[in-house]
Amino acid sequence: MARPMSAGVHIEMSPRRIRAVFHGKTITDSSRASLVWRTGWPPVPWYYEKVDITVDGVA
């Protein structure tokens, strides 16, 4: 479901669980990921809540 934020910008929540792995380590695993759309720009592939990101051991 898209939620209007301001002129030309809206956020679309993902209905799926999204996981990102870097060098074999999970850095995010979220059921709250979203896309951020801005007029004239490509969408941000995935936006995650800060609490869903782990960077321990990733360098």
C-alpha distances in whole Angstrom, upper triangle without the diagonal:
4,7,10,13,16,17,16,14,10,8,6,6,8,9,12,15,16,20,22,26,29,32,32,30,27,26,22,20,17,14,13,12,10,11,12,13,16,18,21,20,18,15,16,16,15,15,16,17,21,22,21,23,27,29,32,35,33,35
4,7,9,12,13,12,10,7,6,4,7,10,11,15,17,18,21,23,27,29,33,33,31,28,26,23,22,18,16,14,13,10,9,10,10,12,14,17,17,16,13,14,15,14,14,16,17,21,22,21,23,27,29,33,35,33,35
4,6,10,12,12,9,6,6,6,8,12,14,17,19,20,23,24,28,30,34,34,32,29,27,23,23,19,17,14,14,11,11,10,10,12,14,18,17,17,14,15,17,16,14,16,17,20,22,21,23,27,29,33,35,33,35
4,6,8,8,7,5,7,9,12,15,17,20,22,22,26,27,30,32,36,36,34,31,29,26,25,22,20,17,17,13,12,11,10,11,12,16,16,17,15,16,18,17,16,18,19,22,24,24,25,29,31,34,37,35,36
4,7,8,6,5,7,10,13,16,19,22,23,23,26,26,30,31,35,36,34,30,28,25,25,22,21,17,16,13,13,10,10,10,12,16,16,17,15,15,18,17,15,17,17,20,22,22,24,28,29,33,35,33,35
4,6,5,7,10,13,16,20,22,25,26,26,28,29,32,34,37,38,36,33,30,28,28,25,24,21,20,16,15,12,11,10,11,14,15,17,15,16,19,19,18,20,20,22,25,25,27,30,32,35,38,35,36
4,6,8,12,15,18,21,24,27,28,28,30,31,34,35,39,40,38,35,32,30,31,28,27,23,22,18,16,13,11,9,8,12,13,16,15,17,20,21,19,22,23,25,28,28,29,33,34,37,40,37,38
4,7,11,13,17,19,22,25,26,25,28,28,31,32,36,37,36,33,30,28,29,26,25,22,20,16,14,11,8,5,5,8,10,12,12,14,17,18,17,21,22,24,27,27,27,31,32,36,38,35,36
4,7,10,13,16,19,22,23,22,25,25,28,29,33,34,32,30,27,25,25,22,22,19,17,13,11,7,6,4,6,10,10,11,10,11,15,15,14,17,18,21,23,23,24,27,29,32,35,32,33
4,7,10,13,16,18,20,19,22,23,27,28,32,33,31,28,25,23,23,20,19,16,14,10,8,6,5,7,9,13,12,12,10,11,14,13,12,15,16,19,22,21,22,26,28,31,34,31,33
4,6,10,13,15,16,16,19,20,24,25,29,29,28,24,22,19,19,16,15,12,10,7,6,5,6,9,12,15,13,13,10,10,12,10,9,12,13,16,18,18,19,23,25,28,31,28,30
4,6,9,12,14,14,17,19,22,25,28,28,27,23,22,18,18,15,13,10,9,5,5,7,8,11,14,17,15,14,10,11,11,10,10,12,14,17,19,17,19,23,25,28,31,28,30
4,6,9,11,11,15,17,21,23,27,26,25,21,19,16,15,11,9,7,6,4,6,9,11,15,17,20,18,16,13,12,12,10,9,10,12,15,16,15,17,21,23,26,29,27,29
4,5,8,8,12,14,18,21,24,24,22,19,18,14,13,10,8,7,6,5,7,11,13,17,19,21,19,17,13,13,11,9,10,10,12,16,17,14,16,20,22,25,27,25,28
4,7,9,13,16,20,23,26,25,24,20,20,16,14,11,8,8,8,9,11,14,16,20,23,25,23,20,17,16,14,12,13,13,15,18,18,16,18,21,24,27,29,27,30
4,6,10,13,16,20,23,21,20,17,17,13,11,9,6,8,8,10,12,16,18,22,24,26,23,21,17,16,14,12,13,13,15,18,17,14,17,19,22,25,26,25,28
4,7,10,13,17,20,18,17,13,14,10,7,6,4,7,7,10,13,17,19,23,26,27,25,22,18,17,14,11,12,11,13,15,15,11,14,16,19,21,23,22,25
4,7,10,14,17,16,14,11,11,8,6,5,6,8,7,9,12,15,18,21,24,25,22,19,16,14,11,9,10,9,12,14,14,10,11,14,16,19,20,19,21
4,7,10,13,12,11,7,8,5,4,6,9,11,9,12,14,17,20,24,27,27,24,21,18,16,13,10,12,10,13,14,14,10,10,11,13,16,17,15,18
4,7,10,10,8,6,6,5,7,9,12,13,11,14,15,18,20,23,26,27,23,20,18,15,12,10,12,11,13,14,14,11,9,10,11,14,15,12,15
4,7,6,5,4,6,7,9,12,15,17,15,17,19,21,24,26,30,29,26,23,21,18,15,14,15,14,16,16,16,13,11,10,11,13,12,10,13
4,5,5,6,7,9,12,15,18,19,17,20,20,22,25,27,30,30,26,23,22,19,16,15,16,15,18,17,18,15,12,11,10,11,10,8,10
4,6,8,10,13,15,18,22,23,21,23,24,26,29,31,34,33,29,26,25,22,20,19,20,19,21,20,21,18,15,13,12,12,10,8,10
4,7,9,12,13,17,20,22,21,23,24,27,30,32,35,35,31,28,26,23,20,19,21,19,21,21,20,17,15,13,12,13,11,10,12
4,6,9,11,15,18,20,18,21,23,25,28,31,34,34,30,28,25,22,20,18,19,17,18,17,17,14,12,9,9,9,8,7,11
4,6,7,11,14,16,15,18,20,22,26,28,32,32,28,26,23,20,17,15,16,14,15,14,14,11,9,8,9,10,10,9,13
4,7,10,14,14,13,16,18,20,23,26,29,30,26,23,21,17,15,13,13,11,12,11,11,8,6,5,6,8,10,8,11
4,6,10,11,10,13,15,17,21,24,27,28,24,22,19,16,14,11,11,8,9,9,9,6,5,6,9,11,13,12,15
4,7,9,9,13,15,18,22,25,28,29,26,23,20,17,15,12,12,9,10,11,10,6,7,9,12,14,16,15,18
4,5,6,10,13,16,19,22,26,27,24,22,18,16,14,10,10,7,8,10,9,6,8,11,14,17,19,18,21
4,6,9,13,16,19,22,26,27,25,22,19,17,15,12,11,9,10,13,12,9,12,15,18,20,23,22,25
4,7,10,13,16,19,23,25,22,20,17,15,14,10,9,7,7,11,10,8,11,15,18,21,23,22,25
4,7,10,13,17,20,22,19,17,13,11,10,6,6,5,7,10,11,9,11,14,17,20,22,21,23
4,7,10,13,17,18,16,14,10,9,8,6,5,7,9,12,14,12,14,17,20,23,25,23,25
4,6,10,13,15,12,10,6,6,6,5,6,9,12,15,17,15,16,20,21,25,27,24,26
4,7,10,12,10,9,6,5,8,8,7,11,13,15,18,17,17,21,22,26,28,25,27
4,7,9,7,7,5,7,9,10,11,14,16,19,22,21,21,25,26,30,31,29,30
4,6,5,7,7,9,12,13,13,17,19,21,24,23,23,27,28,31,33,30,31
4,6,8,9,12,15,17,17,21,23,25,28,27,27,30,31,35,37,34,34
4,7,9,12,15,18,18,22,24,26,29,28,28,31,31,35,37,33,33
4,6,9,12,14,15,19,21,23,26,25,25,28,28,32,33,29,30
4,7,8,12,13,17,20,22,25,23,23,26,26,30,31,27,28
4,6,8,10,14,17,19,22,20,20,23,24,27,29,26,27
4,6,7,11,14,15,18,17,16,19,20,24,25,22,23
4,7,10,14,16,18,16,15,18,19,23,24,21,22
4,6,10,12,15,12,12,15,17,20,22,19,21
4,7,9,12,10,10,14,16,19,21,19,21
4,6,8,6,7,11,13,17,19,17,19
4,5,5,7,11,14,16,20,18,21
4,5,6,9,11,14,17,16,18
4,6,8,11,13,16,16,19
4,7,10,12,16,15,18
4,7,9,12,11,14
4,6,9,9,12
4,6,5,8
4,6,8
4,6
4
